[in-house]
């Protein structure tokens, strides 16, 4: 009798577990399909109002894809909503910082703010990379901020990014902007 009860319990437990796993797979598939649909809509939308509606759906459905939304907001040149959205990202990564610094530099020409975000990036322990420094150097060049540019240059050397074409190009551009008498290209190395 004990063996029979054990077999029945094991069978019931196995069936329950199978149903739970199947339900989770359906939920996961539905969630992934929803993410795909939202990302498709995000790529196609052309207005800030539509992005805000998509953002609402992202929040309602607990989808954690802030970088895609931030990129679109910057592409649509919505400074206020971009900065507000960025400030609400719980765990900001290097990608989000790079998107924001690039947007501040190229879309809005807010060079001081770009350097503030760069400082915030470092203070939070997020490591700048070869996608960060070109826009930092562009900002430094436009602000004639030689001291900040040289400090960032030393980080580039320390992090082994001297062979990255975009980093080196932006360094040359920065130094030629901040040193009115010109400079030697060896300074970059």
C-alpha positions as CSV (number, residue, x, y, z in Angstrom):
1,X,0.0,0.0,0.0
2,X,2.9,2.4,0.9
3,X,4.6,1.7,-2.5
4,X,1.3,2.4,-4.3
5,X,0.8,5.7,-2.5
6,X,4.4,6.7,-3.2
7,X,4.0,5.9,-6.9
8,X,0.7,7.9,-7.0
9,X,2.4,10.9,-5.2
10,X,5.4,10.8,-7.6
11,X,3.1,10.6,-10.6
12,X,1.0,13.6,-9.3
13,X,4.1,15.6,-8.5
14,X,5.6,14.8,-11.9
15,X,2.4,15.9,-13.7
16,X,2.1,19.1,-11.6
17,X,5.8,19.9,-12.4
18,X,5.3,19.2,-16.1
19,X,2.2,21.5,-16.2
20,X,4.1,24.2,-14.3
21,X,7.1,24.0,-16.7
22,X,4.8,24.1,-19.8
23,X,2.9,27.1,-18.4
24,X,6.2,28.9,-17.8
25,X,7.4,28.2,-21.3
26,X,4.1,29.6,-22.7
27,X,4.5,32.7,-20.5
28,X,8.2,33.1,-21.5
29,X,7.3,32.7,-25.2
30,X,4.4,35.2,-24.8
31,X,6.8,37.6,-23.0
32,X,9.4,37.3,-25.7
33,X,6.8,37.8,-28.4
34,X,5.7,41.0,-26.6
35,X,9.2,42.2,-26.3
36,X,9.8,41.6,-30.1
37,X,6.5,43.5,-30.9
38,X,7.5,46.4,-28.7
39,X,11.0,46.6,-30.2
40,X,9.5,46.5,-33.7
41,X,7.1,49.4,-32.8
42,X,10.0,51.3,-31.3
43,X,12.0,51.0,-34.4
44,X,9.1,52.2,-36.6
45,X,7.8,55.1,-34.5
46,X,8.6,58.6,-35.5
47,X,7.2,60.7,-32.7
48,X,7.9,61.3,-29.1
49,X,4.2,60.7,-28.3
50,X,4.4,57.2,-29.7
51,X,7.6,56.5,-27.7
52,X,5.8,57.6,-24.6
53,X,3.0,55.2,-25.3
54,X,5.5,52.4,-25.9
55,X,7.3,53.4,-22.6
56,X,3.9,53.0,-20.8
57,X,3.5,49.5,-22.3
58,X,7.1,48.6,-21.2
59,X,6.3,49.7,-17.7
60,X,2.9,47.9,-17.6
61,X,4.5,44.7,-18.8
62,X,7.6,44.9,-16.7
63,X,10.0,44.8,-19.7
64,X,13.6,45.8,-18.8
65,X,15.0,47.2,-22.1
66,X,15.9,50.8,-21.2
67,X,18.7,51.2,-23.7
68,X,16.5,50.8,-26.7
69,X,14.0,53.4,-25.5
70,X,16.8,55.8,-24.6
71,X,18.4,55.5,-28.1
72,X,15.0,56.3,-29.7
73,X,14.4,59.3,-27.5
74,X,17.8,60.8,-28.4
75,X,17.2,60.0,-32.1
76,X,13.9,62.0,-31.8
77,X,15.8,64.8,-30.0
78,X,13.6,64.9,-26.9
79,X,16.1,66.3,-24.4
80,X,13.8,66.6,-21.4
81,X,12.3,63.1,-21.7
82,X,15.7,61.6,-22.4
83,X,17.4,63.0,-19.3
84,X,14.4,62.2,-17.2
85,X,14.3,58.6,-18.5
86,X,18.1,58.2,-18.0
87,X,17.8,59.4,-14.4
88,X,15.2,56.7,-13.7
89,X,17.3,53.7,-15.1
90,X,18.0,51.7,-11.9
91,X,21.3,50.1,-12.9
92,X,22.9,52.3,-15.5
93,X,25.4,50.5,-17.7
94,X,28.2,51.7,-20.0
95,X,25.9,51.4,-23.0
96,X,23.3,53.8,-21.5
97,X,26.0,56.2,-20.5
98,X,27.6,56.1,-23.9
99,X,24.3,56.7,-25.7
100,X,23.6,59.7,-23.4
101,X,27.0,61.2,-23.7
102,X,26.9,60.8,-27.5
103,X,23.5,62.4,-27.6
104,X,24.5,65.3,-25.4
105,X,27.6,65.9,-27.6
106,X,26.2,65.4,-31.1
107,X,22.5,65.9,-30.9
108,X,22.2,68.8,-28.4
109,X,25.8,70.2,-28.3
110,X,25.5,70.3,-24.5
111,X,29.2,69.7,-24.0
112,X,29.3,70.7,-20.3
113,X,26.5,68.2,-19.5
114,X,28.3,65.5,-21.5
115,X,31.4,65.9,-19.3
116,X,29.2,65.9,-16.2
117,X,27.7,62.5,-17.3
118,X,31.2,61.3,-18.0
119,X,32.2,62.2,-14.4
120,X,29.1,60.6,-13.1
121,X,29.9,57.5,-15.1
122,X,33.3,57.2,-13.5
123,X,32.0,58.0,-10.0
124,X,29.5,55.2,-10.2
125,X,32.2,52.7,-11.2
126,X,31.1,52.3,-14.8
127,X,34.2,52.0,-16.9
128,X,34.5,54.3,-19.9
129,X,35.5,52.6,-23.2
130,X,36.3,53.3,-26.8
131,X,32.7,54.4,-27.4
132,X,32.9,56.9,-24.5
133,X,36.2,58.7,-25.1
134,X,35.6,60.1,-28.7
135,X,32.6,62.1,-27.4
136,X,34.4,63.2,-24.2
137,X,37.2,64.5,-26.4
138,X,34.8,66.3,-28.8
139,X,33.2,68.0,-25.7
140,X,36.6,68.9,-24.3
141,X,37.7,70.4,-27.7
142,X,34.5,72.4,-28.0
143,X,34.9,73.7,-24.4
144,X,38.6,74.2,-24.7
145,X,38.9,72.0,-21.6
146,X,42.5,71.0,-21.9
147,X,42.8,69.8,-18.3
148,X,39.8,67.4,-18.5
149,X,41.0,66.3,-22.0
150,X,44.5,65.4,-20.7
151,X,43.1,63.5,-17.8
152,X,40.8,61.5,-20.1
153,X,43.8,61.0,-22.5
154,X,45.8,59.5,-19.6
155,X,42.9,57.1,-18.9
156,X,43.0,56.1,-22.6
157,X,46.6,55.3,-22.3
158,X,46.1,53.4,-19.0
159,X,43.2,51.4,-20.5
160,X,45.2,50.5,-23.7
161,X,42.8,52.3,-26.1
162,X,45.6,54.2,-28.0
163,X,45.2,52.0,-31.1
164,X,41.5,52.7,-31.5
165,X,41.0,54.9,-34.6
166,X,38.0,56.8,-33.4
167,X,39.7,57.6,-30.0
168,X,42.9,58.7,-31.7
169,X,41.1,60.8,-34.2
170,X,39.0,62.6,-31.5
171,X,42.2,63.2,-29.5
172,X,43.8,64.9,-32.5
173,X,40.7,67.0,-33.0
174,X,40.6,67.9,-29.3
175,X,44.3,68.9,-29.1
176,X,44.1,70.9,-32.3
177,X,41.1,72.8,-30.9
178,X,42.6,73.5,-27.4
179,X,46.2,74.3,-28.4
180,X,46.0,77.4,-30.7
181,X,49.6,77.0,-31.8
182,X,49.1,73.5,-32.9
183,X,50.6,70.4,-31.5
184,X,52.8,67.4,-32.4
185,X,50.9,64.2,-33.4
186,X,53.3,62.3,-31.1
187,X,51.4,63.9,-28.2
188,X,48.5,61.5,-29.0
189,X,50.6,58.4,-28.5
